[in-house]
Amino acid sequence: MTKKLWITLSSDDMGLEGKKIVRKIMQQWINASDALIEMIVLHLPSPRVAQKYRTLYLYEGPMDDECAKGMMDCDPNGPFMMFVSKMIPSSDWSRFYAFGRVFSGKAETSKKVKIMWPNYKLGKQEDVYEKNIQRVVLMMWRKTEDVIDVPCGNTCALVWIDGCLVKQWTVSDNANASIIRSMKYSVSPVVRIAISPKNPADLPKLIEWMKKMAKSDPLVQIFTSETENIIAGCGELHLEICLNDLCNEYTNVEIIKSDPVVPYKETITQKSDQTCMTKSANKHNRLYLEAEPLNEDLVLAIENGDLKPDEDIKKISRVLQDKYNWDQHESKKVWAFWPESSGPNLLVDWTKAVQYLNEIRDSLESAFQWATKEGIVAEEQVRWCRFNILDVELHADAIHRGANQIVQPARRLYLGAQMTAQPRLVEPIFLVDIACPQDSMGGVYQCFNQRRWVVFQEESVPWTPMLNIKAYLPVSESFWFTAHLRSLTSGQAFPQCMFDHWEMINDDPLDVKSRAWPLTLNIRKRKGMKQEPPKLEDYLDKK
């Protein structure tokens, strides 16, 4: 067989048996790298063809400007447009290569460029920087090769512009350029670990390397505060790899780590059972508001980018009316989305003929952002909520309705409204895909029975003795799941976990007799909050 395939094996290789010799033959006959490159060359469209239709989705500016035209034509003489998709560290981790693809123009040494963050809006001075490209390099496996320029349609790396870059951004030399849409991932950093150095003197070094790791890995997030330093990853294994690299390869710092922590979210399940009201500290201003849950389809549309908060309000209004049955007047008065000005929480103005309302709008939006970032149950991020401003009574003198008088009462009002709308916790859910022989099914179900799980698909793989099982598993139940499953199946089951969706916990998290209260209590203890549930009268004022 090897002679017919023109394969030559050494005497040592011929002595192998089973899978090992098959692997050796396949490595020579159909090498993975050669096969992949050949498929790319034969089956993927060239940049000149692909960018004609991909630009319509990727470029967020008008399609008739010169940058869009240059991207569509893949024009090497057009404006320079490049999307940086990954930050690759240098060998000593002192700097990063900004690796990406050139869509238009040329990446040239010494060129002055504009670096745009994902939230950049054309015409504004925020989230934009100017730098000079010191070097342009081609990434050749583990080596880099300096070049003078790289034309569009190719990938390359820019050197010494990483000071203002994190993860993914757009680079251009055109003053009127807009951003290229950032990539989205099918997984999400839903598992967290708090770490600290054994020697407190190593803390600055540890934080510095955590920030560098967050730059190089697009799926790692870090949160640093005075009390704790948190690193978030996609799962237990991902975090284990990150911490191993952090401790053994980069810093040589011994660390103390906590047990894995799952970030929950908060939501509401019904409309507020009363009109909520708060007074400003000087008692001269009153705010009236109610909360209600958003339609689930609308939440998914916002999270998936089908409804973009940065679009024209007329377009947003039309989508809300046609697809989600919103009232015509309400749909035109959406003030803000949050978190990050693009999340699935809405602030809507229901007021009519109110004086001075626009003067306090910034204060109301700031309080809205604060309250949706730290909810009423356990200061977790809020999801799925809509807040309707019903009425405001403001003092005629501007000095009595400043931000210092509005922000704190407004935040209390949003939190109180959440309490009146039956708050709930929402937990992340993994989709678990398991391949195993039929005789190992007993161990699989034994493992599942000790955790909260829902099997929704079980089918046999044709022409094999294998079964494929798909199930939903809460992330909080997934710790040490892989090791446990393999121990029960003698290593014959191969699980894969990926984040799938958020699911509501139906019990009231603020009722000390409910099954959700211990979970709420643990989160509040970890965050140093009060151990007793909040009271509505602490947030709302009496009329």
Beta strands, then each sheet from edge to edge (+ up, - down):
strand 1: 81-89
strand 2: 96-104
strand 3: 106-108
strand 4: 112-116
strand 5: 128-132
strand 6: 135-140
strand 7: 143-147
strand 8: 149-151
strand 9: 155-159
strand 10: 169-172
strand 11: 191-197
strand 12: 221-224
strand 13: 229-233
strand 14: 255-257
strand 15: 265-268
strand 16: 276-279
strand 17: 286-293
strand 18: 334-338
strand 19: 345-349
strand 20: 381-382
strand 21: 385-393
strand 22: 423-437
strand 23: 454-460
strand 24: 466-474
strand 25: 494-505
sheet 1: 5+ 4- 10+ 1- 2+ 9- 6+ 7-
sheet 2: 3+ 8-
sheet 3: 12+ 13- 11+ 14-
sheet 4: 20+ 15+ 22- 24+ 23-
sheet 5: 20+ 15+ 22- 25+
sheet 6: 16+ 17- 21+ 19+ 18-
end
